[in-house]
């Protein structure tokens, strides 16, 4: 008998045989129990399998979440690394700039020390000039007493006075230049020095002219107008002292001269003492008849 026929016969006759012969059914169940699990055991196995599958699925989700967190941490670490690299480059650049500033500061310190020594030398020369001016003042006073008797002496004194006036202006330019460039000499201090030198040496009267310009001639509106130094002799000389002068300041100084002439009915000589004067301001000064002395 073929295998297929045997299987067909068993499938057809075995259920009837087991119903008709209980002892055979029990025997078969005993044999099957030795090989296969019981129903309750099979349910426990299925439950265990499901629990393991659930745990495996949960572990998979945890691993997946940890993978995402790890990827995020990796990306954050990359960004931090990039930021640290950029910070390192910035720190290197700052270090380079700081070294450059340190070197520049050393050069400036050296330059200031050199100019300090130069200023000391200028102070010594200025003291010598002051002594010379005092001596010349004494000589001028002695010569003034003999003017009426000695006409020729008077002419020589006038010539000396002119030369000394030029010397005073030269010293003034030097003082102004030093003050403007290194901050050691203020314009008020220079004005006081000019007043003392001119008054003691040349015997002239030095005043500060301050006038309320009601008509607004100088600035186009009512305002106080000041002139740094006004020297009265046979002529009136207005001296404007400034570290730098622009075209507008030259024009304003010229209008101050016009106002002074209206008030005192005397045409003054205008003298501008400055360190820096641009070409346009210089051209305007020449056109307006303003004398300029620069360092």
C-alpha positions as CSV (number, residue, x, y, z in Angstrom):
1,X,0.0,0.0,0.0
2,X,1.3,3.4,-0.9
3,X,2.1,6.0,1.7
4,X,-0.6,8.4,0.5
5,X,-3.3,5.7,0.6
6,X,-2.2,4.8,4.2
7,X,-2.4,8.4,5.3
8,X,-5.9,8.7,3.7
9,X,-7.1,5.5,5.5
10,X,-5.7,6.7,8.8
11,X,-7.4,10.1,8.5
12,X,-10.7,8.4,7.7
13,X,-10.7,5.5,10.1
14,X,-8.6,6.7,13.1
15,X,-11.2,9.1,14.5
16,X,-13.9,6.3,14.4
17,X,-11.5,3.8,15.9
18,X,-10.6,6.1,18.8
19,X,-14.3,6.8,19.5
20,X,-15.1,3.1,19.6
21,X,-12.1,2.1,21.6
22,X,-11.5,4.5,24.6
23,X,-8.5,2.6,25.8
24,X,-6.8,3.2,22.6
25,X,-7.6,6.9,22.8
26,X,-6.1,7.2,26.3
27,X,-3.1,5.3,25.2
28,X,-2.6,7.6,22.2
29,X,-3.1,10.6,24.5
30,X,-0.4,9.3,26.8
31,X,2.0,8.8,24.0
32,X,1.3,12.3,22.6
33,X,1.7,13.8,26.1
34,X,5.2,12.5,26.2
35,X,6.1,14.2,23.0
36,X,3.9,17.4,22.9
37,X,3.2,19.9,25.7
38,X,-0.2,20.1,27.3
39,X,-2.7,22.9,26.4
40,X,-2.0,24.8,29.6
41,X,1.7,24.4,29.2
42,X,1.4,25.4,25.6
43,X,-0.4,28.6,26.7
44,X,2.3,29.4,29.2
45,X,4.9,28.9,26.5
46,X,2.9,31.2,24.2
47,X,2.6,33.8,27.0
48,X,6.4,33.6,27.7
49,X,7.0,33.9,24.0
50,X,4.8,37.0,23.8
51,X,6.4,38.5,26.9
52,X,9.9,37.9,25.4
53,X,8.7,39.5,22.2
54,X,7.3,42.5,24.0
55,X,10.5,42.9,26.0
56,X,12.4,42.5,22.7
57,X,10.2,45.1,21.1
58,X,10.6,47.5,24.2
59,X,14.4,46.9,24.1
60,X,14.3,47.7,20.4
61,X,12.5,51.0,21.1
62,X,14.9,51.8,23.9
63,X,17.9,51.0,21.7
64,X,16.3,53.1,18.9
65,X,15.7,56.0,21.3
66,X,19.3,55.7,22.7
67,X,20.5,55.6,19.1
68,X,18.7,58.9,18.4
69,X,20.1,60.4,21.6
70,X,23.5,59.2,20.8
71,X,23.2,60.8,17.3
72,X,22.0,64.0,18.9
73,X,25.0,63.9,21.3
74,X,27.3,63.2,18.5
75,X,26.0,66.2,16.5
76,X,26.2,68.4,19.6
77,X,29.7,67.2,20.2
78,X,30.6,68.1,16.6
79,X,29.1,71.6,17.1
80,X,31.0,72.0,20.4
81,X,34.2,70.9,18.7
82,X,33.6,73.4,15.8
83,X,32.8,76.1,18.4
84,X,36.0,75.3,20.3
85,X,38.0,75.4,17.1
86,X,36.6,78.8,16.2
87,X,37.2,80.0,19.7
88,X,40.8,78.8,19.5
89,X,41.3,80.7,16.2
90,X,39.7,83.8,17.7
91,X,41.9,83.5,20.8
92,X,45.0,83.2,18.5
93,X,43.9,86.3,16.6
94,X,43.4,88.2,19.9
95,X,46.8,87.1,21.1
96,X,48.3,88.4,17.8
97,X,46.5,91.7,18.1
98,X,47.5,92.0,21.8
99,X,51.2,91.4,20.9
100,X,50.9,94.1,18.2
101,X,49.4,96.5,20.6
102,X,52.1,95.7,23.2
103,X,54.8,96.4,20.6
104,X,53.1,99.6,19.5
105,X,52.8,100.7,23.2
106,X,56.5,100.1,23.6
107,X,57.3,102.2,20.5
108,X,55.0,105.0,21.8
109,X,56.7,104.8,25.2
110,X,60.1,105.1,23.6
111,X,58.9,108.1,21.5
112,X,57.4,109.8,24.5
113,X,60.7,109.4,26.4
114,X,62.6,110.9,23.5
115,X,60.2,113.9,23.3
116,X,60.4,114.3,27.1
117,X,64.1,114.7,26.7
118,X,63.5,117.1,23.8
119,X,61.1,119.2,25.9
120,X,63.6,119.4,28.7
121,X,66.1,120.8,26.3
122,X,63.6,123.2,25.0
123,X,62.8,124.3,28.5
124,X,66.5,124.9,29.1
125,X,66.7,127.0,25.9
126,X,63.5,128.9,26.9
127,X,65.0,129.8,30.3
128,X,68.1,131.0,28.5
129,X,66.0,133.1,26.2
130,X,64.1,134.5,29.2
131,X,67.3,135.6,30.8
132,X,68.4,137.1,27.5
133,X,65.0,139.0,27.2
134,X,65.4,140.3,30.7
135,X,68.8,141.5,29.9
136,X,67.6,143.1,26.7
137,X,64.8,144.8,28.7
138,X,67.3,146.3,31.1
139,X,69.3,147.6,28.2
140,X,66.3,149.0,26.5
141,X,65.3,150.9,29.7
142,X,68.8,152.4,29.9
143,X,68.7,153.4,26.3
144,X,65.2,154.9,26.7
145,X,66.6,157.4,29.3
146,X,69.1,158.7,26.7
147,X,66.7,158.8,23.7
148,X,66.5,162.6,23.7
149,X,70.3,163.1,23.7
150,X,71.2,160.3,21.3
151,X,69.2,160.2,18.1
152,X,71.4,157.5,16.6
153,X,71.0,155.4,19.7
154,X,67.2,155.7,19.3
155,X,67.4,154.3,15.7
156,X,69.5,151.4,16.8
157,X,67.1,150.7,19.7
158,X,64.2,150.7,17.2
159,X,66.0,148.2,15.0
160,X,66.8,146.0,18.1
161,X,63.2,146.2,19.1
162,X,62.1,144.9,15.8
163,X,64.5,142.1,15.9
164,X,63.4,141.2,19.4
165,X,59.8,141.3,18.3
166,X,60.5,138.7,15.7
167,X,62.3,136.7,18.3
168,X,59.3,136.8,20.6
169,X,57.1,135.6,17.7
170,X,59.5,132.8,16.9
171,X,59.5,131.7,20.6
172,X,55.7,132.0,20.6
173,X,55.4,129.8,17.6
174,X,57.7,127.2,19.2
175,X,55.7,127.3,22.4
176,X,52.4,126.9,20.6
177,X,53.7,124.1,18.5
178,X,54.9,122.2,21.6
179,X,51.6,122.8,23.3
180,X,49.5,121.6,20.4
181,X,51.5,118.5,19.7
182,X,52.2,117.2,23.2
183,X,49.7,118.9,25.5
184,X,52.3,120.6,27.8
185,X,51.3,124.2,26.9
186,X,47.8,125.5,27.0
187,X,46.7,128.6,25.0
188,X,45.9,130.5,28.2
189,X,49.4,129.8,29.5
190,X,50.9,131.0,26.3
191,X,48.8,134.2,26.4
192,X,50.0,134.9,30.0
193,X,53.6,134.3,28.9
194,X,53.1,136.7,25.9
195,X,51.6,139.3,28.3
196,X,54.6,139.1,30.7
197,X,57.2,139.1,27.9
198,X,55.7,142.0,26.0
199,X,54.9,144.1,29.1
200,X,58.3,143.6,30.7
201,X,60.4,143.6,27.7
202,X,58.8,146.0,25.3
203,X,56.9,148.2,27.7
204,X,53.6,147.7,25.9
205,X,50.1,147.3,27.5
206,X,48.6,143.9,27.0
207,X,44.9,143.3,27.7
208,X,42.2,140.8,26.8
209,X,39.4,142.4,24.8
210,X,35.9,140.9,25.4
211,X,32.9,142.6,23.8
212,X,29.1,141.8,23.5
213,X,28.4,141.7,19.7
214,X,24.8,142.9,19.9
215,X,24.5,143.3,16.1
216,X,25.9,139.8,15.4
217,X,28.7,141.1,13.1
218,X,31.0,138.2,13.9
219,X,28.8,135.1,14.2
220,X,25.6,136.4,12.6
221,X,23.8,136.5,16.0
222,X,24.4,138.3,19.3
223,X,27.3,136.8,21.2
224,X,30.3,137.5,23.3
225,X,33.5,138.1,21.2
226,X,37.0,137.6,22.6
227,X,40.5,138.2,21.3
228,X,43.3,136.3,23.0
229,X,45.8,139.2,23.1
230,X,45.4,142.9,22.4
231,X,48.6,145.0,22.4
232,X,48.2,148.7,22.5
233,X,51.1,150.9,21.3
234,X,51.0,153.3,18.5
235,X,49.2,150.5,16.7
236,X,46.6,148.1,18.0
237,X,47.5,144.5,17.3
238,X,44.9,141.7,17.8
239,X,46.5,138.3,18.3
240,X,44.4,135.2,17.9
241,X,46.1,132.0,19.3
242,X,44.9,128.6,18.2
243,X,46.3,125.2,17.8
244,X,44.7,124.9,14.4
245,X,42.7,127.3,12.3
246,X,40.1,126.6,9.6
247,X,38.8,128.8,6.8
248,X,35.7,129.7,8.9
249,X,37.9,130.7,11.9
250,X,40.0,133.0,9.7
251,X,36.8,134.7,8.4
252,X,35.5,135.0,12.0
253,X,38.8,136.6,13.2
254,X,38.6,139.1,10.3
255,X,35.1,140.1,11.4
256,X,36.4,140.5,14.9
257,X,38.8,143.0,13.5
258,X,36.0,144.9,11.8
259,X,34.0,145.0,15.0
260,X,37.0,146.2,17.0
261,X,37.5,149.0,14.4
262,X,33.8,150.0,14.7
263,X,34.1,150.1,18.5
264,X,37.5,151.8,19.0
265,X,37.7,153.7,15.6
266,X,41.1,152.2,15.1
267,X,42.0,149.8,12.3
268,X,43.9,147.0,14.1
269,X,46.6,144.8,12.8
270,X,45.4,141.1,12.7
271,X,47.9,138.4,13.7
272,X,46.9,134.7,13.7
273,X,49.3,132.4,15.6
274,X,48.5,128.7,14.9
275,X,50.2,125.4,14.5
276,X,48.2,123.9,11.6
277,X,46.6,125.9,8.8
278,X,45.1,124.3,5.7
279,X,45.7,125.8,2.2
280,X,42.2,127.2,1.8
281,X,42.4,129.0,5.2
282,X,45.8,130.3,4.3
283,X,44.6,131.7,0.9
284,X,41.6,133.4,2.7
285,X,44.0,134.9,5.3
286,X,46.1,136.4,2.5
287,X,43.0,137.8,0.7
288,X,41.7,139.4,4.0
289,X,45.1,140.8,5.1
290,X,45.4,138.5,8.2
291,X,49.0,137.9,9.1
292,X,49.7,134.2,9.9
293,X,52.5,132.7,12.0
294,X,52.7,129.0,12.0
295,X,55.1,126.6,13.7
